[in-house]
Amino acid sequence: MPTTDKGGSRALLRTLRAVMASPGDGQQRLDKVVSLVASNMVAEVCSIYLRRDDDTLELSATTGLNPEGV
């Protein structure tokens, strides 16, 4: 069920903070973040793009898109 109240939003932010602070490699953490956000928002697609330079965005983590694009 999507989060619609402030308490649920805070819970999601706490969970995301814990994921980002957890041990492991960065890719595992990014994959977990997109999964959490997608499930919380009931979204079929959620992606994180990293800006590499002024003209380049790199797909770094996704759920719902082709994982070979990462």
N, C-alpha and C positions, 0 to 999 in steps of 0.2 A: 504494500500500500504506500503511495507517495506521501512524503512529509508535507503537511500543509500548515502545521502550527510551529510556533517559535521553539517549543521544547524539542520537537522532532528535528528541526534544523540544527539545533545545538548538539543533539545527540549525533547527528551525521558528522558535524564538524569535529566533535571529539573523536569519533571513530577514524575519520580521515587523518587527523593529527597523529593518532596512535599508529596508524599504518605507516605514515611518512617517517615516524621516529623509530620504527621497528628495524631490527637487523635484517640483513639480506641485501641483495643487489638492487639497484635503482629500478631496473626493468620490472622486477617482481612487484615492487611497491607501486609503480605506475599502473601495472595491469590490475592490481587490487583496487586502486582508486577508481579507475574507469568502471570496474565491475560494481563497486559500491554505489557510485553516483547513478549509473544506469538503472540499477535495481531500485534505488530510492525514488527516482523520478519516473519509474515505469517507462523507460525509454528503450527503444530497440537498438539505438546506436549512441555510443558515447566515445569520444576520442580526445586524446591530448596531443597537441602539436607543439613542438619546441621551435623557437625562432633561432636559426643558425646564423643568419646575418640579415641585413636589411631586406633582401629579396627572397629569402629561403625559409620556408616552414617545413619541418620534418615530422611526419606522422610517427609518434613515439609509443603510443599505446592506444588500443581500440577494443571495443566490444561491439559486434554487429557489422563491422566491415571486414574485408578480407585480411586475415592476420599476416599474410605474406607481404602486405604493404608496409609493415612495421620493420 
